[in-house]
Amino acid sequence: MTVTNTSELAAKNDFGFTDSLPAGVSVASDANASTT
């Protein structure tokens, strides 16, 4: 994805992106993530 700012440089609100996964692909559940 490419986002190009316009020459007037004003803030652009309410951006959103959607990208569908191919058939048979899913997002894994949380795998006991941790930080230290």
PDB file with one MODEL, atoms N, CA, C and O in Angstrom:
MODEL        1
ATOM      1  N   MET A   1       0.844  -1.168   0.000  1.00  0.00           N
ATOM      2  CA  MET A   1       0.000   0.000   0.000  1.00  0.00           C
ATOM      3  C   MET A   1       0.886   1.226   0.000  1.00  0.00           C
ATOM      4  O   MET A   1       1.898   1.274   0.699  1.00  0.00           O
ATOM      5  N   THR A   2       0.513   2.188  -0.764  1.00  0.00           N
ATOM      6  CA  THR A   2       1.253   3.440  -0.822  1.00  0.00           C
ATOM      7  C   THR A   2       0.319   4.576  -0.468  1.00  0.00           C
ATOM      8  O   THR A   2      -0.770   4.689  -1.030  1.00  0.00           O
ATOM      9  N   VAL A   3       0.746   5.430   0.474  1.00  0.00           N
ATOM     10  CA  VAL A   3      -0.017   6.627   0.836  1.00  0.00           C
ATOM     11  C   VAL A   3       0.831   7.813   0.417  1.00  0.00           C
ATOM     12  O   VAL A   3       1.971   7.956   0.860  1.00  0.00           O
ATOM     13  N   THR A   4       0.288   8.649  -0.420  1.00  0.00           N
ATOM     14  CA  THR A   4       1.004   9.824  -0.893  1.00  0.00           C
ATOM     15  C   THR A   4       0.335  11.069  -0.345  1.00  0.00           C
ATOM     16  O   THR A   4      -0.864  11.271  -0.539  1.00  0.00           O
ATOM     17  N   ASN A   5       1.103  11.903   0.338  1.00  0.00           N
ATOM     18  CA  ASN A   5       0.570  13.140   0.876  1.00  0.00           C
ATOM     19  C   ASN A   5       0.379  14.141  -0.262  1.00  0.00           C
ATOM     20  O   ASN A   5       1.147  14.155  -1.223  1.00  0.00           O
ATOM     21  N   THR A   6      -0.623  14.953  -0.146  1.00  0.00           N
ATOM     22  CA  THR A   6      -0.872  15.971  -1.168  1.00  0.00           C
ATOM     23  C   THR A   6      -0.021  17.203  -0.899  1.00  0.00           C
ATOM     24  O   THR A   6       0.564  17.327   0.177  1.00  0.00           O
ATOM     25  N   SER A   7       0.054  18.092  -1.840  1.00  0.00           N
ATOM     26  CA  SER A   7       0.904  19.272  -1.704  1.00  0.00           C
ATOM     27  C   SER A   7       0.394  20.254  -0.655  1.00  0.00           C
ATOM     28  O   SER A   7       1.164  21.086  -0.177  1.00  0.00           O
ATOM     29  N   GLU A   8      -0.900  20.179  -0.279  1.00  0.00           N
ATOM     30  CA  GLU A   8      -1.414  21.130   0.711  1.00  0.00           C
ATOM     31  C   GLU A   8      -1.138  20.691   2.153  1.00  0.00           C
ATOM     32  O   GLU A   8      -1.361  21.473   3.077  1.00  0.00           O
ATOM     33  N   LEU A   9      -0.661  19.468   2.365  1.00  0.00           N
ATOM     34  CA  LEU A   9      -0.162  18.964   3.650  1.00  0.00           C
ATOM     35  C   LEU A   9      -1.152  19.019   4.809  1.00  0.00           C
ATOM     36  O   LEU A   9      -0.725  18.913   5.959  1.00  0.00           O
ATOM     37  N   ALA A  10      -2.428  19.176   4.568  1.00  0.00           N
ATOM     38  CA  ALA A  10      -3.415  19.184   5.655  1.00  0.00           C
ATOM     39  C   ALA A  10      -3.587  17.772   6.197  1.00  0.00           C
ATOM     40  O   ALA A  10      -3.360  16.791   5.490  1.00  0.00           O
ATOM     41  N   ALA A  11      -3.989  17.684   7.455  1.00  0.00           N
ATOM     42  CA  ALA A  11      -4.222  16.388   8.083  1.00  0.00           C
ATOM     43  C   ALA A  11      -5.310  15.623   7.340  1.00  0.00           C
ATOM     44  O   ALA A  11      -6.302  16.203   6.899  1.00  0.00           O
ATOM     45  N   LYS A  12      -5.116  14.335   7.209  1.00  0.00           N
ATOM     46  CA  LYS A  12      -6.105  13.461   6.579  1.00  0.00           C
ATOM     47  C   LYS A  12      -6.629  12.508   7.648  1.00  0.00           C
ATOM     48  O   LYS A  12      -5.899  11.623   8.095  1.00  0.00           O
ATOM     49  N   ASN A  13      -7.863  12.672   8.055  1.00  0.00           N
ATOM     50  CA  ASN A  13      -8.438  11.886   9.136  1.00  0.00           C
ATOM     51  C   ASN A  13      -9.199  10.674   8.617  1.00  0.00           C
ATOM     52  O   ASN A  13      -9.575  10.611   7.446  1.00  0.00           O
ATOM     53  N   ASP A  14      -9.416   9.722   9.503  1.00  0.00           N
ATOM     54  CA  ASP A  14     -10.262   8.553   9.256  1.00  0.00           C
ATOM     55  C   ASP A  14      -9.742   7.628   8.162  1.00  0.00           C
ATOM     56  O   ASP A  14     -10.515   7.132   7.342  1.00  0.00           O
ATOM     57  N   PHE A  15      -8.425   7.394   8.149  1.00  0.00           N
ATOM     58  CA  PHE A  15      -7.856   6.415   7.238  1.00  0.00           C
ATOM     59  C   PHE A  15      -8.244   5.018   7.698  1.00  0.00           C
ATOM     60  O   PHE A  15      -8.417   4.782   8.894  1.00  0.00           O
ATOM     61  N   GLY A  16      -8.378   4.119   6.783  1.00  0.00           N
ATOM     62  CA  GLY A  16      -8.632   2.732   7.131  1.00  0.00           C
ATOM     63  C   GLY A  16      -8.135   1.828   6.018  1.00  0.00           C
ATOM     64  O   GLY A  16      -8.202   2.187   4.842  1.00  0.00           O
ATOM     65  N   PHE A  17      -7.637   0.657   6.388  1.00  0.00           N
ATOM     66  CA  PHE A  17      -7.158  -0.312   5.423  1.00  0.00           C
ATOM     67  C   PHE A  17      -7.805  -1.650   5.716  1.00  0.00           C
ATOM     68  O   PHE A  17      -7.969  -2.028   6.876  1.00  0.00           O
ATOM     69  N   THR A  18      -8.169  -2.359   4.677  1.00  0.00           N
ATOM     70  CA  THR A  18      -8.709  -3.705   4.795  1.00  0.00           C
ATOM     71  C   THR A  18      -7.984  -4.590   3.803  1.00  0.00           C
ATOM     72  O   THR A  18      -7.828  -4.230   2.637  1.00  0.00           O
ATOM     73  N   ASP A  19      -7.549  -5.732   4.260  1.00  0.00           N
ATOM     74  CA  ASP A  19      -6.867  -6.676   3.393  1.00  0.00           C
ATOM     75  C   ASP A  19      -7.365  -8.065   3.747  1.00  0.00           C
ATOM     76  O   ASP A  19      -7.089  -8.561   4.839  1.00  0.00           O
ATOM     77  N   SER A  20      -8.082  -8.687   2.853  1.00  0.00           N
ATOM     78  CA  SER A  20      -8.647 -10.014   3.110  1.00  0.00           C
ATOM     79  C   SER A  20      -7.577 -11.080   2.968  1.00  0.00           C
ATOM     80  O   SER A  20      -6.705 -10.991   2.103  1.00  0.00           O
ATOM     81  N   LEU A  21      -7.652 -12.095   3.832  1.00  0.00           N
ATOM     82  CA  LEU A  21      -6.726 -13.214   3.754  1.00  0.00           C
ATOM     83  C   LEU A  21      -7.184 -14.189   2.675  1.00  0.00           C
ATOM     84  O   LEU A  21      -8.382 -14.339   2.438  1.00  0.00           O
ATOM     85  N   PRO A  22      -6.237 -14.846   2.027  1.00  0.00           N
ATOM     86  CA  PRO A  22      -6.611 -15.848   1.021  1.00  0.00           C
ATOM     87  C   PRO A  22      -7.385 -17.000   1.662  1.00  0.00           C
ATOM     88  O   PRO A  22      -7.318 -17.192   2.876  1.00  0.00           O
ATOM     89  N   ALA A  23      -8.103 -17.749   0.868  1.00  0.00           N
ATOM     90  CA  ALA A  23      -8.858 -18.904   1.356  1.00  0.00           C
ATOM     91  C   ALA A  23      -7.922 -19.877   2.064  1.00  0.00           C
ATOM     92  O   ALA A  23      -6.839 -20.177   1.561  1.00  0.00           O
ATOM     93  N   GLY A  24      -8.335 -20.367   3.224  1.00  0.00           N
ATOM     94  CA  GLY A  24      -7.545 -21.331   3.973  1.00  0.00           C
ATOM     95  C   GLY A  24      -6.508 -20.721   4.884  1.00  0.00           C
ATOM     96  O   GLY A  24      -5.794 -21.456   5.565  1.00  0.00           O
ATOM     97  N   VAL A  25      -6.394 -19.397   4.926  1.00  0.00           N
ATOM     98  CA  VAL A  25      -5.424 -18.713   5.786  1.00  0.00           C
ATOM     99  C   VAL A  25      -6.185 -18.018   6.897  1.00  0.00           C
ATOM    100  O   VAL A  25      -7.213 -17.387   6.653  1.00  0.00           O
ATOM    101  N   SER A  26      -5.678 -18.133   8.127  1.00  0.00           N
ATOM    102  CA  SER A  26      -6.324 -17.459   9.254  1.00  0.00           C
ATOM    103  C   SER A  26      -5.270 -16.854  10.161  1.00  0.00           C
ATOM    104  O   SER A  26      -4.099 -17.229  10.094  1.00  0.00           O
ATOM    105  N   VAL A  27      -5.676 -15.928  11.000  1.00  0.00           N
ATOM    106  CA  VAL A  27      -4.786 -15.284  11.960  1.00  0.00           C
ATOM    107  C   VAL A  27      -4.705 -16.181  13.183  1.00  0.00           C
ATOM    108  O   VAL A  27      -5.732 -16.604  13.712  1.00  0.00           O
ATOM    109  N   ALA A  28      -3.498 -16.474  13.633  1.00  0.00           N
ATOM    110  CA  ALA A  28      -3.293 -17.356  14.781  1.00  0.00           C
ATOM    111  C   ALA A  28      -3.773 -16.681  16.051  1.00  0.00           C
ATOM    112  O   ALA A  28      -3.751 -15.456  16.168  1.00  0.00           O
ATOM    113  N   SER A  29      -4.207 -17.495  16.999  1.00  0.00           N
ATOM    114  CA  SER A  29      -4.614 -16.967  18.306  1.00  0.00           C
ATOM    115  C   SER A  29      -3.368 -16.511  19.056  1.00  0.00           C
ATOM    116  O   SER A  29      -2.251 -16.882  18.695  1.00  0.00           O
ATOM    117  N   ASP A  30      -3.558 -15.707  20.099  1.00  0.00           N
ATOM    118  CA  ASP A  30      -2.420 -15.247  20.922  1.00  0.00           C
ATOM    119  C   ASP A  30      -1.683 -16.452  21.486  1.00  0.00           C
ATOM    120  O   ASP A  30      -2.307 -17.369  22.020  1.00  0.00           O
ATOM    121  N   ALA A  31      -0.379 -16.458  21.371  1.00  0.00           N
ATOM    122  CA  ALA A  31       0.410 -17.605  21.813  1.00  0.00           C
ATOM    123  C   ALA A  31       1.142 -17.297  23.112  1.00  0.00           C
ATOM    124  O   ALA A  31       2.365 -17.424  23.182  1.00  0.00           O
ATOM    125  N   ASN A  32       0.405 -16.895  24.135  1.00  0.00           N
ATOM    126  CA  ASN A  32       1.008 -16.580  25.430  1.00  0.00           C
ATOM    127  C   ASN A  32       2.149 -15.581  25.291  1.00  0.00           C
ATOM    128  O   ASN A  32       3.225 -15.780  25.854  1.00  0.00           O
ATOM    129  N   ALA A  33       1.920 -14.527  24.556  1.00  0.00           N
ATOM    130  CA  ALA A  33       2.955 -13.509  24.352  1.00  0.00           C
ATOM    131  C   ALA A  33       3.283 -12.831  25.670  1.00  0.00           C
ATOM    132  O   ALA A  33       2.417 -12.654  26.527  1.00  0.00           O
ATOM    133  N   SER A  34       4.560 -12.449  25.822  1.00  0.00           N
ATOM    134  CA  SER A  34       4.980 -11.740  27.029  1.00  0.00           C
ATOM    135  C   SER A  34       6.164 -10.854  26.698  1.00  0.00           C
ATOM    136  O   SER A  34       6.827 -11.035  25.677  1.00  0.00           O
ATOM    137  N   THR A  35       6.419  -9.906  27.562  1.00  0.00           N
ATOM    138  CA  THR A  35       7.582  -9.029  27.417  1.00  0.00           C
ATOM    139  C   THR A  35       8.313  -8.954  28.743  1.00  0.00           C
ATOM    140  O   THR A  35       7.742  -9.259  29.790  1.00  0.00           O
ATOM    141  N   THR A  36       9.562  -8.554  28.703  1.00  0.00           N
ATOM    142  CA  THR A  36      10.341  -8.373  29.940  1.00  0.00           C
ATOM    143  C   THR A  36      11.009  -7.030  29.928  1.00  0.00           C
ATOM    144  O   THR A  36      11.712  -6.682  30.876  1.00  0.00           O
TER     145      THR A  36
ENDMDL
END
